[in-house]
């Protein structure tokens, strides 16, 4: 039986590395992935976004940031490159939902992969709910 597919965005993954509101829910999602209960997908830009958040958090020094890079690699999350049908759909979703291309990349991936999207971004939840199954991380059980 195939695992449930979940698109996870940088707002959720950053909470794996920072003690923030809803970090506990984000870590539960991570643990479900590690145990094989779900399959995580994300645009290839997600690790860059997470590292940027960590860089400007004032919590991570250089060596710790390098360690976070290695951790992200070791998780082995399925990273999607911007190409073919997915690339085109990102552009369409950005215009249709009035989202940044970065945010649209997560929504379009969830749509194409027939997956749900988990985010901590209220704007994405609000704008994408008519198109995909989207869940705010706070609502994870």
C-alpha positions in Angstrom: 0.0 0.0 0.0 1.4 3.4 -1.0 2.0 6.0 1.7 -0.1 9.2 1.7 1.7 12.0 -0.3 2.1 15.3 1.5 3.7 18.4 0.1 5.5 20.3 2.9 6.6 23.9 2.6 9.5 25.8 4.2 7.3 27.3 6.9 6.8 23.8 8.3 10.3 22.4 7.7 11.9 25.4 9.4 10.0 24.5 12.5 12.0 21.2 12.6 15.0 23.3 13.4 13.6 26.2 15.4 11.5 26.2 18.6 8.5 28.2 17.4 4.7 28.0 17.7 3.5 24.7 16.1 7.0 23.2 16.1 5.5 20.3 17.9 3.0 19.7 15.1 5.7 20.1 12.5 7.9 17.5 14.3 5.0 15.1 14.4 4.7 15.4 10.7 8.4 14.8 10.3 8.2 11.7 12.5 5.3 10.3 10.4 7.6 10.7 7.4 10.6 9.1 9.1 8.4 6.1 10.1 7.2 5.7 6.5 3.5 6.5 7.2 3.6 9.4 4.7 5.7 10.4 1.7 7.0 14.0 1.7 7.3 16.0 -1.5 8.5 19.6 -2.0 9.8 22.0 -4.6 13.5 22.0 -5.0 13.6 25.5 -3.6 12.4 24.5 -0.1 15.9 23.8 1.3 17.1 27.2 0.2 14.1 28.8 1.9 14.6 26.9 5.1 18.3 27.8 5.2 17.4 31.4 4.7 15.0 31.3 7.6 17.7 29.7 9.8 20.4 32.1 8.6 18.3 35.1 9.7 16.9 33.6 12.9 20.0 34.7 14.8 20.0 31.2 16.3 22.3 29.4 13.8 26.0 30.1 13.5 27.9 29.0 10.4 28.7 25.5 11.6 25.2 24.9 12.7 23.8 26.1 9.4 26.1 23.7 7.6 24.8 21.0 9.9 21.2 21.9 8.9 22.2 21.5 5.2 23.4 18.0 5.9 20.2 17.2 7.9 18.0 18.4 5.0 20.0 16.1 2.6 19.7 13.1 4.9 16.0 13.4 5.2 15.8 12.5 1.6 12.6 14.4 0.9 11.4 14.1 -2.8 12.5 17.4 -4.3 10.8 18.5 -7.5 12.6 20.6 -10.1 10.8 23.3 -12.0 10.2 21.7 -15.4 7.5 20.3 -17.8 3.9 20.3 -16.7 4.9 21.3 -13.1 6.8 24.4 -14.2 3.9 25.6 -16.4 1.4 25.0 -13.6 3.5 27.0 -11.1 3.2 30.1 -13.4 -0.5 29.5 -13.8 -1.2 29.1 -10.1 0.8 32.2 -9.2 -1.4 34.3 -11.5 -4.7 32.5 -10.8 -4.4 32.6 -7.0 -2.4 35.9 -6.8 0.5 34.1 -5.0 4.2 34.6 -5.2 5.9 32.1 -7.5 7.6 30.6 -4.4 4.2 29.9 -2.7 2.6 28.8 -6.0 5.3 26.2 -6.4 4.0 24.3 -3.3 0.3 24.6 -4.4 1.0 23.5 -8.0 3.0 20.5 -6.7 0.2 19.4 -4.4 -2.2 19.7 -7.3 0.0 17.7 -9.8 1.1 15.1 -7.3 -2.5 14.7 -6.0 -1.2 15.3 -2.5 -2.2 17.5 0.4 -0.2 20.6 1.3 0.8 21.3 4.9 1.8 24.9 5.6 2.0 27.5 8.4 1.2 30.2 6.0 -2.4 31.5 6.5 -2.4 33.2 3.0 -1.7 30.0 1.2 -4.4 28.2 3.2 -6.9 30.9 2.4 -6.1 31.2 -1.3 -5.4 27.6 -2.2 -8.3 25.8 -0.4 -10.5 26.1 -3.5 -7.8 24.2 -5.6 -6.2 21.6 -3.4 -6.4 19.9 0.0 -4.5 22.3 2.2 -4.0 22.1 6.0 -2.5 24.6 8.4 0.1 22.8 10.5 -1.8 23.9 13.7 -4.7 21.7 12.5 -2.7 18.5 12.3 -3.9 15.9 14.8 
